[in-house]
Amino acid sequence: MKKQIFWIFGLLQSCSLAFILFLIFDGFNSLSDGDFIGRDSQVVLSIAFPLFLLLTEYVIYERKG
């Protein structure tokens, strides 16, 4: 049961973080004259960082539990 709760809230946290990062990068692009960061890099960073964070939290959760 605890693992299911971890995955539910972990995925919700990662999805919301990815969405927030995407919006921040999009805001930087709209404020700058040229491209602050390319769309492909924006998507990769918005997905890779929350995924790495979720994986790190899972490893810590498994060692503590």
Buried (B, 14 or more C-beta within 10 A) or exposed (E): EEEEEBEEEBEEBBEEBBEEBBEEBBEEBEEEEEEBBEEEEBBEBBBEBBEEBBEEBBEEBEEEE
